[in-house]
Amino acid sequence: MYLARFLHSGLFRYQIRQSVPDNGVYVSRTLFDLGSDPGSFIVYPGGNSFYLDQDMVETIEKRGRDISYQELENIFWPFVHFSIRRKLQGFHNRAQSRHRPPPLHEAEKEFLRSRIHLVDKRRMNYLRLGSLDQSRLGGVPPQLYRPLLYASRDEIEQHFLRMEMELKANERAMYVYSFLHLRRFFSEICAGTMPQGLDQDKLDEVFEEQLCALNADPDFWTPENPPSSLHPYLVRYAIMFFDHPFGPSPFLDQVLQDFIARHRFHNPPPKKQGMSRDEMSSIFEVPKETLLSMSARQITRRYRRLAKKHHPDQGGDQETFVRLNLAYNWLLSRIKSRSHRK
């Protein structure tokens, strides 16, 4: 049993759903429609206590299988009034620790090894372990995928929706790049740690091909047929990839540190040394007025093309590459600061 959140007529609505077996696969069915405010089904009798609406509980118990009140309470816990949740948090945590799931049986391990889609494993690998390298999934213990055990496609997507809310803005494009395993389409050294340096047009093309391939994959949507247009559950990945720049990479951090260390050793820079807008205009190869009026998306696209040109792996000048990144980060922070002031 799980809580599903979805957009309807521009508003978020919520439903209690459950995954159930159907001819060897798992499908989702709706047990109760909560509307736009799940908190309206929480009753406060006084003091620091609460309980769930009894009519709702009885309806769910009649429609569902193996429903427990504790499970329902866990679903509604985030919607409990903050002041009460704060006072009861300790009791809630202890109750959770007493209901830890038992070790996986061999049949469950086999299900997780053989029945979980590769893209789901990659997503979990990144979100739980922070791993950009998706070439070694065979060594990941099946316990990592336990939340996906005996779950329908709808429940799996709702689970990832909740997990992805923890991603920072500069992690989203890298996350999509990782779980679609786009690095396998590039031979450049930077493909493993710094996709910023790849050919932007080719990267966009490969991304679109792989997202469409996933959308048309019958194994991913089983038992439903693949959608005729991009499924709403996948639209978010197009937004993550195209509307968010790649964050800093370990490789770039090392290059920056080497650059700073060299200059400190030979000629310590004066305090608050920066880069003039004329320099940034020269590095980005556009007039200063144009550069300062560009959107984050336009700057990112320009940066990716220039990063490929100046990347040391491509024969470019390392110091130019470093200064390009310094200018890029300053421009993005300027746009972010400007948006916050509005």
C-alpha positions in Angstrom: 0.0 0.0 0.0 1.3 3.4 -0.9 0.4 7.1 -1.3 0.3 8.3 -4.9 0.6 12.0 -5.8 -0.4 13.2 -9.2 -1.4 16.4 -11.1 -5.0 16.9 -12.0 -6.3 20.2 -13.5 -3.2 22.0 -12.3 -3.6 20.7 -8.7 -1.9 17.9 -6.8 -4.3 15.1 -5.8 -3.6 12.1 -3.6 -4.8 8.5 -3.6 -4.2 5.4 -1.5 -3.2 2.7 -3.9 -2.0 -0.9 -3.6 0.0 -3.2 -5.8 -1.6 -6.6 -6.3 -0.5 -9.7 -8.3 -2.2 -10.3 -11.6 -1.2 -13.3 -13.8 2.4 -13.2 -12.6 2.9 -9.5 -12.7 1.9 -6.6 -10.3 -0.7 -4.0 -11.1 -1.9 -1.0 -9.2 -5.4 -0.3 -8.0 -6.9 2.6 -6.2 -8.3 2.0 -2.7 -9.3 5.6 -1.7 -9.2 9.0 -3.3 -8.0 11.6 -0.8 -8.5 14.6 -3.0 -6.1 17.5 -2.6 -5.8 17.5 1.2 -4.9 14.1 2.9 -4.7 16.0 6.2 -8.5 16.4 6.2 -8.8 12.7 7.0 -6.8 13.1 10.3 -8.9 13.7 13.4 -7.5 15.5 16.5 -9.5 14.6 19.6 -7.4 16.9 21.9 -4.0 16.9 23.5 -1.1 15.4 21.5 -3.1 12.6 19.9 -4.7 11.9 16.5 -6.4 9.1 14.7 -7.5 8.5 11.1 -11.0 9.0 9.8 -12.9 5.7 10.6 -15.0 5.6 7.5 -11.9 6.0 5.3 -10.1 3.2 7.2 -13.1 0.8 6.9 -13.4 1.5 3.1 -9.7 0.8 2.6 -9.8 -2.3 4.6 -12.8 -3.6 2.5 -11.1 -2.9 -0.8 -7.5 -3.8 0.0 -5.5 -6.9 1.0 -3.7 -7.4 4.3 -4.2 -3.8 5.4 -2.8 -2.7 8.8 -3.6 0.5 10.7 0.1 1.0 11.4 0.8 1.0 7.7 -1.9 3.6 7.1 -0.7 5.8 9.9 2.8 5.8 8.4 1.4 7.0 5.1 -0.5 9.9 6.8 2.4 10.8 9.2 3.8 13.6 7.0 0.4 15.3 7.0 0.0 15.3 10.8 0.0 18.8 12.3 3.6 19.8 12.8 3.4 20.6 16.5 1.9 17.1 17.3 4.4 15.4 14.9 7.3 17.1 16.7 6.1 15.9 20.1 5.4 12.3 19.0 8.4 11.9 16.8 10.3 9.8 19.3 7.4 7.4 19.7 7.0 7.2 16.0 10.7 6.4 15.5 10.7 3.7 18.1 7.6 2.1 16.5 9.3 2.2 13.2 12.5 0.5 14.5 10.3 -2.3 16.1 8.8 -3.1 12.6 12.0 -3.5 10.6 11.5 -6.0 7.8 13.0 -9.5 8.2 15.9 -10.7 6.1 15.1 -11.4 2.5 14.2 -15.0 1.5 16.0 -16.6 -1.5 12.8 -16.3 -3.6 12.7 -12.5 -2.8 16.4 -12.1 -3.7 15.8 -13.9 -7.0 12.9 -11.6 -7.7 15.0 -8.6 -7.1 17.8 -9.9 -9.2 15.8 -11.0 -12.2 12.5 -9.1 -12.2 13.6 -5.5 -11.5 14.2 -3.5 -14.6 17.8 -2.4 -15.3 16.8 1.3 -15.3 15.2 0.9 -11.8 18.4 -0.6 -10.5 20.4 2.2 -12.0 18.2 4.9 -10.4 18.4 3.2 -7.0 22.1 2.8 -7.4 22.5 6.6 -7.9 20.0 7.7 -5.4 21.1 5.4 -2.5 24.8 5.1 -3.2 25.5 8.2 -5.2 27.2 6.1 -7.9 27.8 7.6 -11.3 29.4 4.4 -12.5 26.6 2.0 -13.6 28.8 -0.7 -15.1 29.1 -2.8 -11.9 25.4 -3.3 -10.9 26.1 -7.1 -10.6 28.0 -6.5 -7.4 25.2 -4.5 -5.7 23.4 -6.5 -3.0 19.7 -7.2 -3.7 18.8 -5.6 -0.3 19.3 -2.2 -2.0 16.3 -2.8 -4.2 14.0 -4.0 -1.4 11.5 -1.0 -1.8 10.8 -2.3 -5.3 9.9 -5.8 -4.2 6.5 -7.0 -5.5 5.6 -3.4 -6.6 3.7 -2.3 -9.7 5.2 0.1 -12.2 3.0 2.9 -10.7 4.2 2.2 -7.1 7.8 2.1 -8.3 7.5 5.5 -10.1 5.8 7.0 -7.0 8.7 5.7 -4.9 11.3 7.3 -7.2 9.3 10.6 -7.3 9.7 10.8 -3.5 13.4 9.9 -3.6 14.1 12.4 -6.4 12.7 15.3 -4.3 16.0 15.1 -2.3 18.1 15.8 -5.4 19.7 19.2 -5.5 19.2 21.3 -8.7 22.8 20.7 -9.8 22.5 16.9 -9.4 19.4 16.3 -11.6 21.1 16.3 -15.0 23.9 14.1 -13.7 21.3 11.7 -12.3 19.6 11.3 -15.6 23.0 11.0 -17.4 23.9 8.2 -14.9 20.8 6.0 -14.9 20.3 6.1 -18.7 24.0 5.1 -18.8 24.7 7.7 -21.5 28.5 7.4 -21.0 28.6 4.2 -22.9 28.0 6.1 -26.1 31.2 8.2 -25.7 34.8 7.3 -25.9 36.2 10.5 -24.4 37.9 10.2 -21.0 35.7 12.9 -19.6 32.5 10.9 -20.3 33.0 9.0 -17.0 33.3 12.0 -14.7 32.6 15.2 -16.6 29.8 15.1 -19.2 30.1 18.9 -19.4 33.0 18.4 -21.7 31.1 16.2 -24.3 29.7 17.4 -27.6 26.4 19.0 -26.4 24.5 18.2 -29.6 25.5 14.6 -29.6 24.7 14.3 -25.9 21.2 15.7 -26.4 20.6 13.4 -29.3 21.7 10.3 -27.4 19.5 11.3 -24.4 16.4 11.7 -26.6 17.0 8.3 -28.2 17.4 6.6 -24.9 14.5 8.2 -23.2 12.3 7.3 -26.2 13.6 3.8 -26.1 12.6 3.5 -22.5 9.2 4.9 -23.2 8.7 2.2 -25.9 10.1 -0.7 -23.8 7.3 -3.2 -23.1 9.3 -4.8 -20.2 9.4 -1.4 -18.4 5.6 -0.9 -18.6 4.5 -4.5 -18.1 1.6 -5.4 -18.0 0.4 -2.2 -19.7 1.3 -1.5 -23.3 4.0 1.2 -24.0 2.4 4.7 -24.3 2.0 6.2 -27.7 3.5 9.5 -26.5 6.0 10.3 -23.8 4.6 9.1 -20.5 4.0 11.7 -17.8 6.3 9.7 -15.5 9.1 10.2 -18.0 8.5 13.9 -18.8 10.2 14.9 -15.6 13.5 13.5 -16.9 13.4 15.6 -20.0 13.0 18.6 -17.7 15.8 17.5 -15.4 18.2 17.0 -18.3 17.4 20.1 -20.4 16.6 22.6 -17.7 19.3 22.0 -15.2 23.1 22.3 -15.7 25.5 19.6 -14.8 27.0 20.1 -11.3 30.7 20.2 -10.5 32.7 17.0 -11.1 35.5 15.5 -9.1 37.8 15.9 -12.2 37.0 19.6 -12.4 37.5 20.1 -8.7 41.0 18.5 -9.0 41.9 20.7 -12.0 40.8 23.8 -10.1 42.8 22.9 -7.0 45.9 22.2 -9.1 45.4 25.5 -10.9 45.1 27.4 -7.6 48.0 25.6 -6.0 50.3 26.4 -8.9 49.5 30.0 -8.8 49.8 30.2 -5.0 53.3 28.6 -5.2 54.6 30.9 -7.9 52.7 34.1 -7.6 50.1 34.5 -4.8 47.1 36.4 -6.3 45.9 39.5 -4.6 42.9 39.2 -2.4 39.4 39.2 -4.0 41.0 38.8 -7.4 38.2 38.1 -9.9 37.4 38.0 -13.6 36.2 41.1 -15.4 33.1 40.9 -17.5 35.2 41.8 -20.5 37.3 38.6 -19.8 34.2 36.5 -19.5 32.8 37.9 -22.7 36.1 37.0 -24.4 36.1 33.5 -23.0 32.5 32.9 -24.0 33.1 34.5 -27.4 30.0 36.7 -27.3 29.5 40.4 -26.7 29.3 41.4 -23.1 25.7 42.7 -23.3 24.6 39.5 -25.0 26.3 37.4 -22.3 24.8 39.2 -19.4 21.3 38.9 -20.9 21.5 35.1 -21.7 19.4 32.6 -19.7 20.8 29.8 -17.7 19.9 27.4 -20.4 21.6 29.5 -23.1 24.7 29.9 -21.0 24.9 26.2 -20.3 24.6 25.2 -24.0 27.3 27.7 -24.8 29.5 26.5 -22.0 29.2 22.9 -23.1 30.4 23.6 -26.6 33.3 25.7 -25.4 34.2 23.1 -22.7 34.6 20.5 -25.4 36.8 22.9 -27.4 39.1 23.8 -24.4 39.1 20.5 -22.5 42.6 19.2 -22.0 41.6 15.8 -23.2 40.7 17.3 -26.5 44.0 19.2 -26.8 42.7 22.4 -25.3 44.5 24.8 -22.9 44.0 23.8 -19.3 44.2 27.3 -17.8 41.6 28.5 -20.4 39.4 25.6 -19.5 39.7 26.5 -15.8 38.8 30.2 -16.4 35.9 29.1 -18.6 34.5 27.2 -15.6 35.1 30.1 -13.2 33.2 32.4 -15.5 30.4 29.8 -16.0 29.9 29.3 -12.3 29.9 33.1 -11.7 27.3 33.6 -14.4 25.0 30.9 -13.1 25.3 32.3 -9.5 24.4 35.7 -10.8 21.2 34.4 -12.5 20.3 32.5 -9.4 20.8 35.5 -7.2 18.8 37.7 -9.6 15.9 35.2 -9.5 15.8 35.2 -5.7 15.5 39.0 -5.6 12.4 39.0 -7.8 
